C-alpha cells in the first residue's frame, strides 16, 4: 500500500494512505511524494489523485410552478435572476418613521434596507423575508400611529368642547 506525503512548501506531512489523504487540506498545487516518485509532484499531475479534485456532478435544476431554481455554486441560495425582486417598503417605512411612530418605523427601515443587498447577492429567500418583515413593521407603525393620533385629537377635542373649567385640578 502506497504511503503519501504532502508539503505546504515548508513542512512535510505524512505518511497517509490514499483514503487518509482525502481528508487532508490539499489542492491541485499541493506537493505530493510517495516512494515511486523521484521528486515532489503537484497533486493535480498524479492520476490516482485527480478524482480528489473533480467537482461532484450536480443534478439538473428542478423547476416547477412553485419551485425556484438553485445555483450550483451555493445550493442554499436561490438564483435571483429567475425571481422578481421583492418590494423594499423603504419609502413607506421612512414616512411611517417621520410621521407616525418612530420605534416601529426604525425596525421597518432596517428590514427594508436588507432587501436590496440580499437580492443582489442572490439570496432571494432572505430578500423576501426582509421584505415581509419591513411590510409588517410598516403596517404596525402606521396603525399604532393612527391610533395614537385618534386618541390625542379626541382628547384635544374633548378639552376644547368641554372646556377646562369642568375639571378640578
N, C-alpha and C positions, 0 to 999 in steps of 0.2 A: 504494500500500500504506500502511495506517494505521501511524503510529508512536505507541506508547502510552508514557505516563509514569505513574509511580506515586509516591506520597509516604507517608512514615511519620508525617507531621504536622510534621516539622521539615526533612527533606531531600527533594529531588526526585531520582528515579532514572529513567534512560531516555536515549534512546528505545529501545523494544523493539518487535519485531514481535509479532503475536499468539502465534506459536509460542514465541518467546523469553520472553514474559510468563508462559507456563505454568510455566516453571521458576523463577520468582521467588516469594519468600515473601509472597504476597498472600492476603487473606481477603475476605469479602463486604464488610467495612467499610473496606478499604483505599481511599484516594482515588486515582482514575484520571482522566487527562486525555488527550485526543487533539484534533487540530485541528478536528474537527467539533463539539466541545463548547464551550459558553460558559464553564463553570466546572468545577471539580473535582467529580467524582461518585463515589459509592460504587460499588465494583466489582460488587456484587450487584444494582445497578439497571441495569446495562448488559446488554442482551440477548445481545450477542456473547460476553460473559464468563460467563454463567450456567452453561455446561457445565463450567467450571473448578471449580465448587463443588458439583456434583451428586455424590452418593455412587455409587460403582460398584454395579451390580446384582450381588447375591450369588446364586449358585445355591442351590436348596433344600438343606437338610442331607441327607446320605446316612446313613441309619440302617438298618443291617443287624444281623444277630445279634451280630457281634463288632466293629461299627464304632461308636464313640462319637460323639455329636453335637459340633459345633464351634460356638462362639459367634461371631456376626457381628462383634462389637466387637474380638475378638482371635482370629484364626484359628489361632494357635498354642496356645491354651489351651482345654482341653475343658470343656464345660458340666457342672459337677459336680452339677447338680440331677438329672441322669439316672443318675448313678453313686453307688453306696453308698460312704460314707466308709471308707477302709481302716483296719484296726486300727492303733492307735498303738504298742502294745507298751511304753507308758510305765511301767506298774506293774511289769511283768516286768523291764524294764531297770533300774529302781531297785532291785528286790530282788537282781538279779544283782550290781549295783554294791556294795550294802551287805553281802551275804552271801558272795559268791564272789570276784569278780575285778574290781577297780577299773578298770584301763585299758579293757578291752573293754566294761564296763558304761557308762562315760562316753561312749564312741562310740555305744552304743545309745541312751542318753538324748538325745544331741544329735540323732540322726536321728528319734527318737520325737517330740521337740518340734516338729519341722518338719512333721509330718503334718497337724495341725490348721490351722496357718497357711496351708499351701499349699492345702489343701482349701477353706478359707474364701475365698480369692481366685479359686477356680475352676480351679486347676492340679491336676486330678485325676491326671495322669501324674506330676507331681512328688511329689504326696502318696503315690501308690502306690510310687514308687521309694524315698521316705524310709521308708515302712512296711517294705518289703522289706529295706532296709539295717538298720533297727532290729531286725528279726527275726533277721537274720544275725548281728549283733554280740551280741544277747542269747543266742543259742544257742552261739556261740563262747565267750562269757564263762562260761556255765553249764557247758559241757563242760570247759573248761580249769580252772575252779574245782573241779569234781568230781574231775578227775584229780589236781590238787594235793592235795586233801583225802585221797584214797585213798593217795597216796604218803606224805603226812605221817602219817596214822594208822597206816599199815603200818609205818613207821619207828618210831613210838612203841610200837606193839605188839611189834615185834621187840626193841626195847631192854627193854621190860618183861618179856617172856617169857625172852629170852636172858640178861638181866642185863648190867649194865655191867662186871662183873668179867671177862668173857671178852675184853674189848678191852684192848690195851696202848696207853695214851696217852702 
